[in-house]
Amino acid sequence: MAKFELNIYGQDDEIIKTYETEHVRWGVFLNAIKLQETLKDKSASEQFKAINDFIKSIFSGLTDKELEQADSRDVMNTFRQLISSANGVESSKNG
């Protein structure tokens, strides 16, 4: 099982594709930190757009159309997992 994965579902809720990666590029990680700092100041639609773009940056080749077919919990869990990692870096500098 990959560290990060995202299933894309078909019309009958069958998994038609799975995106996965073991590695998150440093630039993506830096974007997670920036996103966390600015997300609360955005409207709900801007927040979802930013999260969409962020998730697509993790999984190479993921399209908007495919992302629309992903489970919302999976998308948000992946996002939170990376934000949590970013918080770990911030916490370690304070310790």
Secondary structure, 3 states (H helix, E strand, C coil): CCCEEEEEECCCCCEEEEEEECCCCHHHHHHHHHHHHHHCCCCHHHHHHHHHHHHHHHCCCCCHHHHCCECHHHHHHHHHHHHHHHHHHHHHHHC
